[in-house]
Amino acid sequence: MKIEWQKIANIFIVFIVELCKYLCYYLKNLNFTRGMSFGMPFYDLSCPRCDKEYNIMASMKDKMEKRIPCPDCGSFDLITVYSGAPAYIKAASAPACPNSHVCGAGCRHAS
């Protein structure tokens, strides 16, 4: 019985190519966060044109490319407002923030 190595090699190559296609498809569609959802970040932005501050959810790319419009005047020249480190205050003395579900411990909207 003569073994045709060329046919075996061709079958093996086709198998490897198909396996690679399957693995690429599987890895591309695999959810590495295991069900956790990470939303876009919120930014404290100020508009110099209408002199108002906003807490806006946007992608990092939109912020870097200045594609976030002002909700009031539509200007794209928003400036990032940097706040200090979060201060932890006793709950009894801290005023309630309407954005507490977003702001967290570093909220400065209530002051």
Steps between C-alpha positions, in 0.01 A plus 500: 500500500651821382437807723435817306670755722399791281127431554551458875694827516227683305226364729703601805553853366128540426421378852743751658360788291142416599601465864666843490187654344286349774732615779519853361120518481463358850756733657355804324154429641617394847386732777814547711309701762288194587167680502618822664407817321740791504326813381653813366657740749345823622689826458460831681512749214464877492386710205678836474236634261196459729703477825330183630632167629368157406555139599492322165536131411716458188766275356866585547540532124217756477657703780849492349370601155273771646180346361290565812260793448385732777140405592394868504685685224640212288862619523770232470757703698433332834771510766561221750437603861747333734401462862707412801530161662178352634415610851310260721243673720270346756165426342312713756685820408521445124230656282332265253621507142247439223774318305622278786450187290756641255734719705599273782714615791669786314178689431529876503157582357329527839737765632 
